[in-house]
Amino acid sequence: LVEKVVINMGLGEAVQDKNLIDRASEDLKAITGQKPKITKAKKAISGFKIRKGDAIGLMVTLRGKRMYNFLEKLFRIVLPRLRDFHGLSVEGFDSQGNYNLGIPEQIVFPEIDYAKIDKIRGLQITIVTDTKDNEKAKRLLEELGMPFEKTKK
């Protein structure tokens, strides 16, 4: 069973531009149908001019019906729209049966109006399953329609 889907958007440059969080938040809200939570820096990193507590990202956790709607949209519409897409790598599994994938640009989602985009941002998507086995998780996600790359035998 898929327990939840977590979508993260890192916005380190938000330290210089406070309006960036609002603009990215609108994008993420349009994509997921849910208001994103602002993530804050846990510690200061002087090399990146980040202080502890600065807003540096956004995250949404989807469960239930919204999660399944999002996954269906991701597998059937978004991923096939990616340039040079030949399927997802099976390397994206961690040892806990969860799958991670990065999407380089938010404009591949149909809800995003290309004309209103100020900057292209990437997303990190984590699909959390209740199985602790990568093989079972892969089979589960294949059943849901996840397009894995064809392995050559």
JOKA-V954223 format. One record per residue. N is the residue number from 1. RES is the residue in one letter. PSI is psi in whole degrees, -180 to 180 (none if undefined). OMEGA is omega as a letter, one per 30 degrees, with the letter a starting at -180 (NA if undefined). Layout:
# JOKA-V954223
N/RES/PSI/OMEGA
N/RES/PSI/OMEGA
This chain:
# JOKA-V954223
1/L/142/l
2/V/123/a
3/E/-47/a
4/K/164/l
5/V/126/l
6/V/127/l
7/I/123/a
8/N/147/l
9/M/113/l
10/G/131/a
11/L/62/a
12/G/-32/a
13/E/-4/l
14/A/-16/l
15/V/-37/l
16/Q/-33/a
17/D/104/a
18/K/-26/a
19/N/-16/a
20/L/-41/l
21/I/-44/a
22/D/-44/a
23/R/-45/l
24/A/-34/l
25/S/-40/l
26/E/-43/l
27/D/-49/a
28/L/-35/l
29/K/-39/l
30/A/-39/a
31/I/-43/a
32/T/-20/a
33/G/18/a
34/Q/145/a
35/K/127/a
36/P/152/l
37/K/137/l
38/I/128/l
39/T/141/a
40/K/154/a
41/A/132/l
42/K/-28/l
43/K/163/a
44/A/140/l
45/I/102/a
46/S/-32/l
47/G/-29/l
48/F/8/a
49/K/39/a
50/I/130/l
51/R/157/l
52/K/133/l
53/G/-6/l
54/D/144/l
55/A/119/a
56/I/6/l
57/G/177/l
58/L/150/l
59/M/146/l
60/V/134/l
61/T/120/a
62/L/138/l
63/R/165/l
64/G/-140/a
65/K/-42/l
66/R/-40/a
67/M/-48/a
68/Y/-36/l
69/N/-43/l
70/F/-45/a
71/L/-41/l
72/E/-44/l
73/K/-42/a
74/L/-49/a
75/F/-39/a
76/R/-29/a
77/I/-53/a
78/V/-54/a
79/L/-43/l
80/P/-21/l
81/R/-17/a
82/L/143/l
83/R/140/l
84/D/40/a
85/F/120/l
86/H/19/a
87/G/160/a
88/L/146/l
89/S/143/l
90/V/-4/l
91/E/-11/a
92/G/-4/a
93/F/140/l
94/D/-179/a
95/S/-3/a
96/Q/5/a
97/G/17/l
98/N/150/a
99/Y/133/l
100/N/135/l
101/L/148/l
102/G/140/l
103/I/119/a
104/P/-25/a
105/E/137/a
106/Q/-11/a
107/I/-9/l
108/V/-12/l
109/F/136/a
110/P/-22/a
111/E/-17/a
112/I/125/l
113/D/113/a
114/Y/-33/a
115/A/-25/a
116/K/2/a
117/I/127/l
118/D/-32/a
119/K/144/l
120/I/128/a
121/R/152/l
122/G/166/l
123/L/150/l
124/Q/125/a
125/I/127/l
126/T/124/l
127/I/113/a
128/V/122/l
129/T/162/a
130/D/-4/l
131/T/149/l
132/K/7/a
133/D/126/a
134/N/-37/a
135/E/-45/l
136/K/-41/l
137/A/-41/l
138/K/-44/l
139/R/-43/l
140/L/-48/a
141/L/-34/l
142/E/-40/l
143/E/-34/l
144/L/-10/l
145/G/15/a
146/M/126/a
147/P/95/l
148/F/154/l
149/E/148/a
150/K/127/l
151/T/139/l
152/K/133/a
153/K/none/NA
